[in-house]
Amino acid sequence: MKYLLSAFAVLALAVACNHDPDEMVINPTTPAIAPHNEVVVNDLTVNETFTLVWSSARVDDAEYMVYVKRDGAYINLGSTPECSYSISNAELLSLMDIKLTGEYALTFYVEACSAEGKLTSKEQVVKFNYSKITYLYILGAYQGWTENSECSRLLQGSDGVFRGFLHLENADQSEFKIVSQPYWDGTEYGPAEEEGKLFVESAEGAPANFKKEAGLYYIEVNVDELSYVMLPLTSVSLIGDAFGEPAWGHDVPLYYNATDKTWTGIANVTPDKEYKVRFNNAWDVEGYNCSLGESAEELVIASNNNLRTGEVSGLTGFTLSLYDYPYTIKTGAVSEDESKLYVVNSTDEWNYSKGVAMQAITNENGLTGSFWGLNALPTAASDAQIVLSRLQTDLATRFGGDAAAMTKYAAGEEATPMATNAGMTLLHADLNAMKLTQLAVSKVGAVGDFNGWDAGNSVQFSPVEEGKTDKWVLEHDFSKDGSMLIIFDNQWNKVVDGVEFQTKLGGSCTNLQINGSNLVMTKGKHKLELDLTTMTLAIDGAVKDLSLSPDFLEITGAFGAYNWNLGAASPQLRYAHENRGDVDKSRFVGFVDMYAPEGATGTDAEFKVTYPNWSAWLGGVLREGTTYVYDIATSFGDNIKQPYGLYYWDVALNATDQVGVATVVPIGSVNVIGAVNDTQWSQDFPLEAKGNGIYSAEMKISGEFKIRCHEVGWTAGDTDWKYNLSGKGESVVTVELGTAVECGVDEANFKVAAEGNYLVEVNMGVSPATVKLTAK
């Protein structure tokens, strides 16, 4: 896009600039700059072209000099023999040292220079409205020091100062840098020796990292003055007349939710009222106004405009996002759920946001009204108390009083807490009988296949911090692959006051459940970190379930040279891109030539998908509406049947549950493509099926090549490179004459050592398939 004149002005100037001097004599004249509309510069237009147009001076060989100024003296933009001059908006604003958003008036004049002298135009003012959004980026340990990925940013205000928030969850995230781009090729800023001053990357070297304690910070950066402010924010809250009396007189706390990196809270809201977000229960933090208002969809720091509740009313949840711009606050109605119950502790100063979710007990009819729970308190908390709450707020229905005969308290009613044990306690809440049963436990252990499921000899965790029971750690060399559970006090269960407690945790590392199913543990040394407040288990630093994914799958059955699990090993499917950097261990791919074995009387191959050494057998069920897509599982007893032939297999496997989906593609041709028969990767040269999985043909090869297959019914242009045999890995593989070279699937090219005529022989009847060259 260009910024142009009116059609009339352009036409007039075109006549002036292109007049034939042989037709008449015209006296020189002062060039006149055409008026220009206001120029809007933003993210979309910053790299567009600004064009200044003027009338001709009507002199021979004129060279026009273009000048511009904002304040002070003019600078020379450049020269041109034309009646116009173009420059990008970005370059022009840079020359004018315009960095801040706002409105600017730039003054231009043009000087026509020739052998006859100089002719200078009158000045012409053009208005520029600069609204480009500019950020500084914070890269650090909190986001893995990763370039071009999600990070917290600071937004430049109209005064040139960059502002924003940064949250560091723990001590391991303490270091970071501020940079001009979301990658390391930009300008880096770090702390200078003088407090509050920046050191900018220069010939003297790169700046040091900022180092801060865990927590939330408000940050201001002035790159012109090389200064910064980082203020610790110890609380986040809402305040306004939306939350009852006294209006604007009490704060509604918001608490950090590590799961989605937001601050959340619940309040009883009055509709069509106002509120704001503020920090440290104050309007100014050390003299800086970092409160938030304006719009819930785009919160503005230090805004004079309040947020409004609109039609929102009653019990309402608030979710504040400060990770990155735009900052937002979302609201949603909150209601009690019979499947939810939380344990709230006096040791957390009755912080309901830290209430630990209990586990609803169900049967074939659904909810039973009973819950399992686990409370992990300091061992010295001898006078600890708890209440049970339907929501993580004291505005919910709660249960307390006498544990043997609990009292139900209505929302907002003061609840009497119940006594509980110091340390770890398993809880059973029966809201039908209004009874809370508690079982104190002190030990945490791991038990499983690795120790023969011997509960009395479980491998013991240790508390991360002496005197606390919420976090535990175990480092152990597990002797074998298999299943595992976490147990308490070296026992599977215990009866207390008529309640049988299941003293074990399982299910999933991301959501441990009392009496949950087995977890997966693999052979080798592992570090286990158990968090009883979030009910999660991190294995080697990652909170996710391990997989017992096999190294390969096999197609075991009666076809080709194979006879189920007798004789030759079954053909294998390997990890997708197994020998490349982007290996996918959830998918198993490969070619299987299911040719009819000698003496076969039927038309179909019969088989199953198996694990290595036939340790698991997965039958298949054909998906409705498909020809060769199967749901496979160990629970499916039937064999899979399909016509004899050559097939490409792609199996997506859930190894933990031993289920998956097998997509099978009939292959119609096997070809060679590359530097073949004086072509360069432009033509397939087919190999002839010789029987028993052998495909061969003679051809000239002068360089690199691959074995490319096409599905039955393929036409040129369809899935040209989806099914191919290749060299293993990412580097070109040289095929030595007379040697059967193993093939990968969709990996590196093959090549010949020297140009020549060769018999190419591909054996799809073995696993993995091979390619062999013989000189002719």
N, C-alpha and C positions, 0 to 999 in steps of 0.2 A: 504494500500500500504506500502511496505517496500523498503528501499534503499539497494540493494543487490550487490554482487560481480559478476564478469564475471562467466560464467558457468564453465570454466576451473579451476578457482581459487577455487570455491566452491567444485568441485569434488575432487581436490587435498587435500583440508582441511578436507573433509569428510573422506577420507581414513586415514589421519593422526589421526583424533580424534576418529575413531571407530576401530582401528587396534586391533586384538586379541593378547595380550602379551604372550599367551601360544605358539604361533606359532614361534616366533623368539625373540631374545634379541635386544632391540633398546636402544641406549644411549639417555639420556635426551638432549633436545635441546631448545634453546631460542625461545619462541613463536614469530611469525611474523605477524603483523597486515596487513591484505590485503588492497591494495589501495581502495579508495572510490571515487565515482563520486561527483561532486558538489551537495550540497543539497539546493533546492529552498524551502523556507518557506514563505507561504502566507496564505491568508484566507482559501484556500482550503486544504492546507497541514499542517497547524500548529499543528493539533492534530494527524498527522500520526506518524508512528514509525521509528526512526532511529536505525539501527542495525550495530554494529561493529563486525567484524569477524576476527579471528586469527587462526594460526596453533597451534597444540597441543604441549605441552612441553614434552610429552612422559614420564611422571612420574606418579606413583601411587597416587591416592587421591589428585590430584592437585586442588587448589582453586585459581582462577584467580582474581586479584584485578585490577580494571579499573580506570585509572586516566585521567584527562583532564585539560587543561588550555587555557585561551585566552591571558591574560597578567599576569605576576607575577607568583605566585606559583601554583602548581598543586593542584587539589582537588580530593578526592576519590569519584567516582561515585557509586561504590558498588562492590560486589564480586559475582562470579558464578562458579560452577564446569564445566559449558559448555564452548565451544570454541566460544561463541558469547555473546554479551550483548546488550539489547534493552532498549530504553528510548524514550518517545515522544519528538517531536521537541519542543513543548511548554515548557516541563519541563527542557530540556537541555538548551534552551535559557534563561530561568529564572535563572538557576544555574549559568550561565555565565554572568548574569546581562546585557543581551542584550535587550534593549528596543527600540532602534532607528533602522530605516530601513537602510540597507547598506550591504556591504560584509565583512565577518569575517572569519578568519582562526583559527580553533580550533586544538590544538595539543593533541594527545592521546598517552598513552603507557599502556602496560599490564604487570603485574608482576605475575608470576606463583609461588605459595607458596606450599611447601610440606615438608615432613619429611627430604627430601634430600637437602633442602635449597630453595633459591630464584633464579629465572631466569627472567630477565627483557628484554622486547622487545625494539627494536628501536622505536623512536618516529614516528608517522604518522600524517600528517597534512590533515585535511578535511576542504574544503571551504564551508561556508554557505552563501547563498544569501537571506537576510531577507527583504522581501517586504510586510509584513503584514500591512494592513491598520488599523489604530487605531484612534478611535474618543473619544472625550469627549462630553457629552450630556448636553443640556441646558433645564432644566425643570422649568416651571414657570407659572405665571398667564396668559401669552400670549397664552399658549396652554392648559390652564385649569388644570395645575399641574397634568397632566394625564400620568401615566406610560405606557410604551410600545406602544406609539402612535407617530404620527408625531411631530417632534421637530427640532429645529436648532442644528447643531453639529459643533464641532471644529475638524479639521483634523490635525493629527500629521505630521510635516514635517521631513525631513532627519536630521535636527538639534535637534529634540526632542521637539520643541515648537509646541503647538496646536494653529491653527489659524482659524478664520472664522468670520461670520457676524451675528448680531442679530438685529431684528427690533421690537420695542415696539410701538404699534399703538397709545396707549393713556395712561393716567395716571393710569388707573386701571390695567395696565399690567406691572407696574414698578418693581415688585419683581420676582427674579428667583434664581436658584442655578445651579452650574456646577457639574455634577456627572460622575462617571466612567462607568456607565451602564445606559440603558434607563429605569431604575426602581430604587426604593429607597434602594435596598439591596446592592448597590455598595458603593464606597467611595464618600462622599460629600465634595465639596469645597465651601467656602464662603469667604467674606472679613475678613482679620485680622484687628487689630487696626491700624497697620502701613499701610499707603497708598501704594497700589500696591502689598501688600503681601497677601497670601492666608492663611486661617485657614482651616485645614483639619480635618475631623471627627476623633475623638479619644476618649479615656476614659474620657477626659475632657468635652465631649459633642459634639453635632452637631453644625456646623457653622451657622451663621446668613445668611439671604438672602441678595443677592445683591439688591440694590435699585437704579434705574436709571430713569431719565426723559424719556418721550416718544421720540422716534426717532430711527435712524439707528446707530449701533455701530460696529466698527472693534475691534475684541478681540484677544489678544494673551495670552496664559497660559503656564507657565513652571512649571510642577508639581515637577520636581527635585529641583528647587530653590524656589518653593512655591511662585511664583510671577505672576502677571498678568498686562495687559494693556487693558483699554477699552476707545477707542477714539470715540467721537461723530462725525458723518459724516453729514454735513449739506446740501450737494448737491451730486447728482450722475449725471455723464455726460459721453459723448463720445467725443473723440478727435482724430484727424488724418488727413491724406491727402485725406481721402475718402469723406470729406464734403466740398470740395472747398477751396478757398483761404480765409485767409492765411493758408497754409498747417500746421497742428499741432499748429495752432495759435488761435483757438477759440473752445469753448466747446459747444456741442449739449446737452441741458438738458434732463434728464429723470425724470419723476415724478411718485410718488407712486400711485399704483392702488390697493385700499383696497379690491376690489372684489376678485381678484385672487392673492393678495400679491406679486405683481411684480412691477418693474419700467418700464415705457413705454415712448416712444417718437417717433417723426417722423422727418426724415431728408431727404434731397435730396442727393442721394448717387452716387458717381462715381465708376464704376466697376473696379475690380482688383486693389484696393487700400488698405491701411492699417489703422487700428485704434486700440484704447484701451478703456477700461472703467477706469475712475478714479473718485476720490472723492474730495470734497471741492475745485474743480478747481485747483488741485495741484498734483504733482507727489508724494510728501511726505506729510504725515499728522503727524505733530509733530515728524518728524524724521523717521516715519514708512512708507514703501512703500506697500500700500495695493491695488495698481492698479491691473487690471485683464487683462490677455491676453492668449496666447497659442492656445486655441481651443474653438470655439463657443459652442461645445457640452460638454466641460469640462474645464471651465475657471480656470486658475491657478493664485494664488496671487503672485505678484511681479515677474511675468514671464518676461524674456527678449525678448520673441517672441510676435510680434503683431498679432492681428486678421486681417483677410483679407475679403474684400467684395465679392471676386470672381465675379460671373456673375450678382450679385445684382446691380441694377441701378435704377435711378429715385427716385420718392417719395416712401420711405420705412419706415415701422414701425419696431421698435425695442422693444423687450420684455426681460427684464433682470430678472432672478430669483435668489434671494440670500437667500431664506428661509432655504435651506438645500443643502448639497452636493448631486450630482455635481452641481456647479453653471453653469448656461447656459445663453446664449443670442440668441434669435430667431429673425429672420427677415422675413418680408413678404411685398409684394407689397401693396401699399395703393392707392386706387382710390376713387374718390368722388361718393357719392350715393345720388340720388335725394330725397330719403326718410329721409335723415339725415340733421339736421341743429342744430348748437350749439350757445348758448348765451355766449359771452366772455365779462368780466367786467373789467373796469379800477380799481375797488376796489381790484381785485385779481392781480394787477400789470400786467395785460394782460397775465396772465398765461393760455395759451390755453388748457392745460391739465385739467384745472378746468372748462372748458366750460360745461354748463348745457345743456343736450340734450332737444330739443324741440320735440313736438309730431306731427307727420305728420297727416294731416286731409285727410281722404279718403271718397270716395263714391262708388256707385256700379260699377263705371268705373275704380276705383283704386285711385292713387294719384291725388290730386287736385292742388298741388303747394302751398298750404297754411299750416301753422303750428300754433299750440297752444304752449305757453311757460309760464314759471313762473320764475321771477327773484326775489331773496330774498337778499336784501342788507342791510347794517346798516342803521338805521333811520337817522343818521347824514350825510349820503353820498349825500349831496345836489347837488354836482357837478359831480355825477357819469355819466359814459359814457359806451356804449356797441357797439359791432359789432356782426354781425351774420356770422358764418363761416360754410362751408360745412364739414370741418374736424377740429379736435382739434390741429391745427397748423396754423401758419400764412403763411404757404406755400400753403394754400388752397384758393379757391374762397370765397370771403367775400362780405358782404353787409353792407353799412353804409351811411354816409352823412346826408341827410334830411330824417327823418322818413316818411314824407308824400310822398316823391318821392325818394326812396332809389337808391343809385348808386351801381353797381356791379363792384367789383375789382378783377382783374385776380390774379392768384397765384403769390405771391412774390411782388405784387404791394402794395404800402403804402395805407392803407385804412383810411378814415376819420370816426371817431366814431360818434355815435348818442347820444343825451342827453336822460337820463332816470330818473325815479323817485327814490328818496330815499325810503327805506323800501321795501315792497312787491309790485310787479307789475305783473299783468297778461298780456301776450303778444299775439298778433295775427299778424303773418307775412304772407302777401300775395305776393309771388314772381312773380305772373302774373301781378298784378297791381303795384308791387314794392312799397308796402305800409306797414308800421309797425304801428299798433294801440296798445295803452297801456292803461291799467286800473289799477289805484292805489287801493290797498285794505289794510286794517289794522288789521282785526280781523280774527281769525281762530276758527271754532266751529265744534262740532259733532252733528249730527242729525240722527234720525232713529226710529225704532219701539219703542225704550225705551222712547221716548218723543212724540210719535204720529206724527213724521215727521213735527214737528212745527219748521220751519226755524227761525222764529222770537224769539224762545226760545231755541236756540241751546246751548249746554254745551260748555263753552269757554276754549280753550287752553291758556297757558301762555308762553311767550318766555323763553327759557332756560337761556339766558343771556340778561340782560337789554341793550337795544339799538341795538340788533341784531334780524333779522327776519328769519334766516335760520333754526333754530331748535326750536320746540315747545313741550310742555308737558301738559298732562291732566291726572288727577287721578279722577276716578268717579266710583260710585256704580251703575252699569247698572241694571235696574229693570226687564229685561226680555231678553230671547234669541230673536235674529232677525237680521235684516239688519241695515246697518249704512252707512253714507257718511260724508265726511269732506266738509264744506262749508266756504266761505269767506263773511265777512260782513253781516251775517245772511240773505243771499239772494241766490236764485237759479240761477239767471242770471241777466244780465244788458246789455243794448245797449249803445255802445259808437261809435260815428261817423259812424253809419250804421252797425256796427259789433255787433252781439249778443254774448256776453261772457257767457259761462257756468261757473258759479262760484262755482264749486264743484269738488271734487277729489274722485275717486273710482277705481274699477278694481281689484287690488291686492295690498296687503301690500308690496310686493316685487317690485312693479312697478306701482306706482300710476299714474292715467291718468286723465286729465281734462275731465269731463263729462263721467267718467268711470262707470261701473256697481256697484251695491251695494256690500259693504264689509260685512263680517259676524261679529257679536258681540254676545257674550254669557253673560248670566246673572251673576252678581257678581261684585266685585271690581277689576278694571283693571287700569294699568298704560299705557298710550299711549304716545309714543315719535315719533314725526313727524319730518322728515329730508327733507327739501325742496330742498336741493342740490342733494341728491341721489334719491329723490321722493320715499321714503320708510316710512313705519309706523311700529314701533316695539311695540308689545303688550306684556306687562309683560317681557320685555327684549329680546324678540325673533322677528325677522323680518320674519314673516310667517303668512299665513292666518289661522284664526281660523276655526274650523269645527263644524258644527251642527250635528255631528254624533249622532244618537240615542243610547240609552243604550242597545237596543236590536232590532231585527227585528221579525216580525211575518209572518207566512204562513197562510193567511186568505182565506178560501174557503169552498167548500162543499165536505167533506170527513170525515171518522171516526165519532167522536162524535161532529164534528163542522159543523156549518151552517152559513158560512160567519161571519159577525160580530154580529150575534144574539146568545144569550145563552152563552155557555162556551167560555172563553178567548182563542184566537188562540194560537197554539203552537209557542214557541219562539226559535229563533236562538240567541246565546249569543256570546260575544267577544271570539275569539280564545284564549285559555289559560287564561280565564277570572280571575281565582282564583290563578294564578301563577304569578311569578315576571316578566315573559316575555309576558304579555298580549299584544295582537295585536288588536287595536281598529278599524282597517280598514277591518277586516275580521269577519264574523259572521258564526258560525258553530252550528250544532246540528242534531239530529235524528228526523224525522217526520214520524210517521206511518200513512200513508194515506190509511187505510183499507176502504173497501166499506161500506158505512153506510147502516143501515137496510132499506130494500125496494129499494135499488139502482137498476136501470135497465140497466145502461150503464157500461162501462169498465174503464172510465177515471175519475180521480179527476180533479176538476177545481178550480183555485185559483189565488191569486196574492201575491206578497211580500209587506208587509205593515210596516209602522212605528208604534210605540206605540200609542195606542188610535186611530189607523187608521187615523192618521194625514196626511199620504201620502200613495198613492197606486201606486205600481210599476208593470206595466204589463211586459210581456216578449216576446221576439222573439227568436226562436231556431236558434242557430248558424249553418250555413251551414256546412254539413259534420259531425255533432255531433248528439248524441242521446239525451243527457240531459244537454247541456250547453246553457244557455240563457243569452242574453243581456237584462238587465232590466232597466226600466226608468219610471218616472212618465208620460212621453210623449207617452208611449206605452199603448194604451187603451185596447188591447185584453187580456183576461185571459190566463193563462198558463194551458195547459192540459197535463196530463201524466197518464199512467195506475195506478190503485190502487196498493199500496204496501208500503214496508218500505224503506225509503231513508235516506241517509246522505247528508246534505246540507253544502256547503261552499260558502259564498257570499262575494266577494270583492266589497266594496261599496265606491263610491265617494259621501260622504254625502252632501257636499256643492251643487253639481249639481244634487243630487238625481238620480244617475245612477250607474250601476254596472254590474258585471258578476256573475251569479249563476251557480255553478257546482254541479250537483245532481248525486249521485251514488246509484243505486239500491242495497240494502243489501239482501244477500241470506241466511245468517245464523247468529244466535245470540248464543254466547257460553260463558262458564265460563272457565277461565284458571288461574293457580296459584298453591297453595298448596291444590290440589283437587284430591280426589280418589288416594291418595298415590303417586301423581306425583308432580314434582316441576317445574312448568312453561314450561312443555315440551309437553302438549297435550291439545287440545280444547275439552270441554265436552258440546255438543249442548243442547240448550233449545228448547222445543217443542212449536210451535205456537198454542196457545189456542183460538185465536180469540180476536177481539176488542183490539189489541195491547198488549196482555198478552203472555209472553213466560216463561215457567217454566220447572223444572226437579228436581229430588232428587239426591243428591250427598254428599260425605264426604268432609268436608273442615277442614283443620287443621291450617291455618294461613292466609296469605294475598292472595288476588285474584282480578281479574278485569273481566268486561264483555267485551269480544272481539267479534267484528262483522267482517264479511267478505263480500265483494261485490259478486254479482252474477258472477259465472264463476271463482271464486278464486281457486287457487291451492296452495299447501303448498310452502312457500318461497316468495310469492308475497304479498307486502304491509301488512306484518303480523300484524303491530301495528298501522296502519293508522286510523282505525275506532274503537274506544273503549270508553265505558262508565266507569267512575271511580268515586272515591270520590272527593269532591270539595277541591281544594287547593293543597298544596305541602306536607302536612303531612298525614300519613295513617289515614283512617277513619274507626272506629269500627262500624259495623252494629249491632244494638241492636235487639234482637229477636222480631218479630211481628211488627216492625216499618218500614214504607216505607221511606227509606233514599233517598234524592234527589241526582241525579248523575251530575257530571261534564263531560266534554268531554276531554279525553287525559290528565288527571291530576293525582291525587294521587291514591294509591291502597286502596281497602277495606280490612278489616280483620275481623275475628270472635273472640269473646271474649274467646271461648273455642272450642277445637276440638269436632266435632260431625257430625251426619248425618242431613242434612237440605233439606227442600224444598226451592229452589231458585226461586223467582218470580220477573221477570222484567216487568214493565209496560211501554211500549213505546208509549202508547196511551195518556199519559198525558205529560204536559210540566212544568218543566223538567221531564225526565224519572226518575223512581224510582226503587230501588231494595229492596226486603223484604225477610228475612229469617224466616222460621218456623221450629222448632226442630221436628224431626221425631223419 
